[in-house]
Amino acid sequence: MAGVRQEKVNYIKFLGTAGARFVMIKQLRASGGLWISCGRTNILIDPGPGSIVRCASSRPKLDPGKLDAIILTHRHLDHANDINVMIEAMTEGGFKKRGVVFCPFDAVGDDSVILRHTTNFPEKIQIIKANQSYQIGDFSFTTSMRHIHPCETYGLKFKIDKTSVGLITDTRYFPELADFYKTDILIIAVVFYEPRQGIDHLSLKEAGIIIDKLKPKKAVLTHFGMTMLKAKPLLQAEKLSRALSIEVISAYDGMSLNC
C-alpha cells in the first residue's frame, strides 16, 4: 500500500486530518473524513464539516453521487456534521433511493444527528453494534469493542483487496484496544501530544504503545489536535518510525493510500 496516485480502484483518501474542536473550528486542518474505494464500492467514513467541499476540491474530484454507504464511528460534530448533506448527495437530493448509512444507536436517538427529512433517502439506516460484521457491495467491515468516549463509539477493521486496515477512532487508551486492531495498516486518531487526564482521546505516547504492541506494516497518524500540530506531526511520525523500526507516517489533507 503506497501513498501515490488515486486512479487505482482500491484506495483510502484523507479528506481531512483535523481532530478535536479547535483545529476543526479554525480549519487548521480539514475535517472531511475518509473516502474509501474498494473494488466497485465507495464508502465515506465520518463526514465532518466541509466533507462535501473536500469532495469537490479533490483532484480528481470525488462524486458523492457514487457513494454506496456512509459510516459514522460516532455522533460528534467533527465526525458527523456533514452527514445530512452527504446523504442528500449520495441519493441525488433524495430522488434516488440508494445507499446505506451505518451508525451507532445514539446517532439516531432522541437527539438524532440525521435530520428527519433525510432518514428515508437511503435504502437503509443500519445501527451498528460492538463486535459485529457488516457488508455493502465489495466492502465489508467489523466493528470494535465500544471505545471509551463520551458517546457510543466504535472503531473499524476492514480489508481492501488483500490489505487489512484498522481505524482507531476517538477513545481513551485502554490495553484491550490491541486485542482487536491487529492489521497490516493501522490508522490512529492522535489528538494529543501528551496524555491528558480525564479526556477521552489518544496521545502520541499511547499511539506508540499500540503500534509497538501490534507491529503493523504501516501506521498512519491522523486526527490531530492543537498540541499535535504544534509538535509537528511529520516530525513526530519520523521519530516514532526510528524508535519502533516500523513505518509510521503522518497523514495530510488530500493524502491517498493505494491498496
N, C-alpha and C positions, 0 to 999 in steps of 0.2 A: 504494500500500500504506500503510495508516494504522493506528495503534495504537488501535483502538476496539473495538466490541462483537464478541463471539465467535459470534453466531448465524450469521454468514456461513459459506458452505460451505468457503471456502478461507482458511485462517489458519495462523499459527505461534504456538504458545503456549509461553512460557518457564516450565517447571515448576521451574526453579532457575537461579541465576546464580552459584553458588559455583564457585571454581576453586582448585586445589591443596589439599593435605591439611588445613591448619589451619582454613581457612574452612569446609571440608566437615565436619571433626570437631566444630567448635564450632557448626556450623549457623548461622553469622552470615549466610549466605545459604543458601537451599535448594539441593538438588543432584539434582533430579528429571529433568533432561534437557529435550528439546524434543518437544512433541506437534505433529504436522503433520496438518491436514485438507486433502486435495487431492481435490476432487470427491467421489466416494463412497469414497475410500480414506483410512484413518487409519494414521499412521506414528508410532512413538516412537523418537527418537534418543537414545542414551546415558542409559539409566535408572540414574542414580546412587542413592545412599542416599536413601530417602524418596520414591522415584518413585510408588509405589502410594499413599502417603499424600497426595501432592500432587494426584494424580488425584481422590481422594475429596473433598479440600478445595477443589478448583477450583470457581469459580462461573461458569457452570453446571458441574456435575460432569462429569468425563470418564470414560467407561465403558471400561476396558481390554478388556472382552469384545468390543468393536467394533474392536479393533486388527486390522490386516491384516499388519503387519510391524513388526519391531524391528530397528534398525540400531545396531551398535556401531562407533564410529570407532576404538576401541582398548580394550584389556582393563583398564586401570587402574580402581581401585575407584570413584573419583569419577565414572566414566562407566558402570560395568558392575555395580555392587554389587547392584542390584535386577533383574538380568536374569532370574533364575530365577523370582522371584515374578511378574514381568510375563509371562513365558511361561505360567505356570500361569493367570494371569488371562486372557490372550488366548485360551487353549484351554479355559477353564472347568474348571480343575483337571485338565486332561489328558483330559477326557471328550469333548471336541470337537476333533478333529484339524484344525487350521486355522492359517493364518498362516505367514510366512517369517521366519527370523532371518538377517540379513546380518551377517557379522563377519569380521575378519581370521583367518588360519590359526592364529596363536598364541593366539587366544582359546579355541580348542577343541583345543589340542595336549595335551602330556603333563600340563600343569597347567591344565586347562580351567576357565574361569570358568562354563561351563554344566554343571550337575550331570548325571551320567549318567541319572538317572531322568527328567529333563525333555527330554532330547535327542530323544525320539520323539514329544513332544507336538505340535510344529509340523508342518506339511506338509513343511517342508524347512529345513535349515540350509545357507545358501548362503555359501561362502567368497568374500570379496571380494578383488580384486587391484588393483594400480595401473592407472589409466587405462582402466577398463572401465565399461561401461554396464549397468544393471540396471533391471528394471521389475516392479512389483507393482500390479495394478489400474490406477488412473488416475495413479499416481505413478511417475516414472522418475528415476533419478539416475546421475551419473557420478562415479567416484572420482578423486581427485587422484593425483599422484605420491606416493611414500611420503614422509611427513614425517620430519623429524629429531627423533626422540623415542626413549626407551629401549625401547619395544616397537613392534610393527608398527602403524602409524597412518596413516589416510587421511582427508583432508577430503572434502567432498561439494559437488557442484554440481547443482542441480535447478531445475525450473520449476513454479510454481503458477499455473495459468491462463496469463497471458502474462508473468508476472514471473519473471525468472531470479534465483536465490538462490545465493550461495556461503557455505559454512560452513567457516571455517578453524579446525580444532580444534587441540589442543596440538601445538606444534612449536617448534624453534629457528628463528630467522629465517634465511632464505636467499633471495637475489634471485629465484630461479626460481618462488617462490610466485605472483608476479604473472602468470606465464605462463598459469596455469590459471584463476584466480579472477575473470576479468572478468565481472561480473554487475550486474544492477540493484540488488540488495540484497546487502550483504556483512556477514555475521555473523562476528565475530572473537573468539576466546578470548584475552583480555588478562589474563594472570596478574600481571605485574609492572608497577609504575610506572616503574622504571628498569631497563635491561638488567642481567642477572646472568650473569657469565661462567661457562660450563660447565654451565648449567642450561637444559634444552631447552623453554623457554616463551617466548612473546612478551611484549614490554614495550609500554607505551603509545607510546613513541617509534617503535618498529618498526611498530606498527599504523598510526601516522600516515604512515610511509613507504609502506606498502602502499596505504592509502586514497588518498594523493596520486597515486600512480602509476596506480591503476585507475580513480579518479574514478567510483565508483558513484553512483547517485541517492540512496542512503541507506546509511549504515554503522551497524551496531549492535555496541556493545562489550558483552561478557559474560564469564562465567567468571573472576571476579575473585579474586585472591589478597589477602593481608593488606595489602600495600603499596598496592594499588589502592584498597581500601576506605578506608584512612587518607587517601588523596589525594582521596577523594570522586569516584566515577566520573561522577556527574551534572555536576559542575563541570568535570571534565577533558573530557568529551564536548562541553560547550558551548565550551570553549577551542579544541578541535580543529576544531569547526564554523567558528568565526570565522577561524581561521588558514588553513584549507583552502578555505573557501567551499563546503563540502559538508555536507549534513545528516548529523550524527553524533549518535546517541542512546545513552544508557546503559540497557541492559536492567535490568528489575527482576523479582523473583519474581512470577509470575502475569501478566506482560505479554502481550498478544496483538497480533500484527500481522496485519491483514486484507489479503488479496491480491485 
